[in-house]
Amino acid sequence: MAGEWSARHMPSAGDDSFHYNADSISAYLDAARRRVEQGRTDLGGSQDSWVIEGNSPFLLEPENAHGPSRGILMAHGLTDSPFALRDMARFFQRQGFYVLGMLLPGHGTRPGDLLQVRWQDWVRAHQHLLELLQARVERVYAFGFSAGATLSIYQSLLNPAISGLFLFSPAIGVSASAALARPLSRLGRRWRRLAWFDIQPDTDVFKYESLTNRAIGEVYALMQAARQLGTISERRVPLFVAASERDVTLDSAATLRWFGRQPGVRRMLYYTTGQPRVPAFVKCVPSRFPHLRIRSFSHTSLTQSPANPHYGAHGTQRFCTHYYRFDRLKYQRCKAGEEDCLGEMFDELPDCQVIRRLTYNPLFEEMLGEMRDFLAMGVSVA
């Protein structure tokens, strides 16, 4: 185990106050970019500028803006970076939004920065950026993926200025074992290995593959806080949700139940390989495409375009972390592009014994069409 430790498993030095006290969006962006550049351990090559830019937050000015100005704050998921928001951000830009893609505290630098992060840090950073965005636009919306979606839900229950939510693979329910991550992280202060859920090579420059128990526990605590707040606060916020039935990271059935209880204007896309019973306003979308070797949609696939140069159909990154600890031969085949099919992790069959996790949405353009319809119908009445 000793050979696994490196600088990336220690917190990076530096001041994170830019998350909470920047006096403008441009000051936030500049400080965050410097923090990313200082905190990473993999720089010194020809792709440095690409890596720094992809891990840094961003602002996109609206195209063809008309009528009252709208802005949207986008929050990525646990272990991800703002790069994962870029494909969806361009969609909102084309719809006339000011788009601010945030960097969650503890992300974009090295996995060791998730050893001390708290869910309240994410909430404070999100709230601060909402305030900065509100100063530039007349109406503000929130977008979130996975833990970022839970953060957006939590914020919407507190902040009456949020006029609509766009949630993808939202962290509504997870395994009860996630509650053990917090006490394990505390034990990690004495036994270093217990601070980590897993340690991997971190081959993806835009996503941590190593993960701390502290971070898992903080997502669980955020979910609990959002659930408790939801029992005493309710808002009729236009709501667009997309989720995959085969999601192994989260409980998709819990997402369906939560969506069914929400009031007001809402729409949900549910990517499924069967014909499940679903609440009203849920559209089931087939997610098996044998001609593309796709047998299911994954947690990670919904928000990425097939044309994405990193995660797309011909992208450079292959998601194979599920095999790293359990089957090195399958891991090597998957990394070499010799998988039998694509889909959610471990969704194997006799004719698909090596499955690469799907990292793009083959129905991306169709999903954007549904979102355009929703913007015309739902957000306009917020």
Buried (B, 14 or more C-beta within 10 A) or exposed (E): EEEEBBEBBBBBEBEBEBBBEBEEBEEBBBBBBBBBBEBBBEBEEEEEEBBBBBBBBBBBEBEEBEEEBBBBBBBBBBBBBBBBBBBBBBBBBBBBBBBBBBBBBBBBBBBBBBBBBBBEBBBBBBBBBBEBBBEBBEBBBBBBBBBBBBBBBBBBBBBEBBBBBBBBBBBBBBEEEBBBBBEBBEEBEEEEEBBBBEBBEBBBBBBBBBBBBBBBBBBBBBBEBBBEBBEEEEBEBBBBBBBBBBBBBBBBBBBBEBBBEBEEBBBBBBBBBEEEEBBEBBEBBEBBBEEEBBBBBBBBBBBBBBBBEBBBBEBEBBBBBBBBEEBEEBBBBBBEEEBBBBBBBEBBEEEBEBBBBBBBBBBBEEBBEBBEEBBEEBBEEB
